[in-house]
């Protein structure tokens, strides 16, 4: 299994990636699962463009950026911080690195896990 850090590194922290679709599901126990379809570059496969499903599981907290367009460009990528057993992902301002900075972001997710799968 890949760690959150491994996944972020593999896809270059998702710099210049595009979120094309997002699904938020309420799970038993009051946690959420957020799945995003992302068009990105696979740094492990000759830098080819790929479409992946990126899933944040055990989501306990999030704030979503309201976009007026159909797609959201990640621009500088995703910044990341560890908070005990959870991960904080800032999808809005990749300059943020401290927990408090990420939690002030307009688009962040706090989750227990991160996984990806290629979409055909």
N, C-alpha and C positions, 0 to 999 in steps of 0.2 A: 504494500500500500504506500502511496506517495504522501509525504507530509505536506502541509500547507506551504511551507517554504519551498519544497521541491517543485510543487505545481507552479508557484509564482515565478520561480527562476526559469523553469522550462519554457514558459511563454513570455519571457522578458518583462515580467510584472504587468503584462497586458497593455504596455504602452502602444498607443495608436490603434487599439482594438475597438470594436464597435459592439455594443449590446443591442441585439436585434429584437429580443423578446425576453420577458421576465414573468415568472410564475411564482406566486406566493401561496403556500399552503399552510393551513393551521393543522398541527399534528397533536396527537394525544399528549396530555401533560402541559398544554398551553404554549409549547414551543412552536416555532415555524421552520419551514424548509423553503429556501429561495433558490430557484433554478433559473439561470440566465443562458440564453443562446448567444454566443459570442463569436464574432468573426475575428480571428487573431492569426498570429504568425507562430509556427512551431519551431523553436530554436533547435530542437533535437532532430528535425527532419529537413535539413537543407533550407531552413527559413521559408518553408512553403506556407501558403495561406490555408488555414483550416477553420472549420466551424465546429465548435465544441459546446457541450452543455456543462456549465460550471455550477455545482450544487453546494450551497452552504447549508449544513444541517445543524440541528440543535440551536437555531437562532433564538436568542433571548432578547435582542434589542436591535432596532434598525431605524434608519431615517433614509427616506428615498427622495432623490432629486426629482422635481417635477419638470419634465421636459415638454416643450411645445412641439417637438418633432417626434417622428416615429422611432428614431434611433438616438442612442447616446454614445458619443465618442469618449473613450477613457483618456485620450490625450497623453498625459505623462504617465499613466498607468495606475496601479493599485499600491498604496502604501500599507504597511502591515505592522502590527504590534501584538505581542503576546501578553495575555492577562490571566495568569494562573493556567487553568485547563482550557481557557477560551482564547479565541483569536479575534482581533479587531482588524477589519479591512476598510480602508478609506478609498472609495472609488471616485472621489471628487477632487481631492487635493493631494497629489502624491508627495508633496513636501512634508506633510505631517508625519511625525514619527512617535510622538509621545501619546499615551493613552488619552489624556485630556484633550489634546489637539484633534485626534481622530473623532472623539465623541462630540466635538463642536462642528464637525463637518456636515455639509448639506446632504451627503450621500455616503452612509457607512453601514456596515453590518457587523454585529458581534455574534459569533457562532462557535460551536464546539468542533466542527469539522469542515473540511473542504474536499471535494472530489470532482473529477472531470471525466467526460466520456466524449469520444469523437462522434460527430453526427455525420451520417453518410450523405 
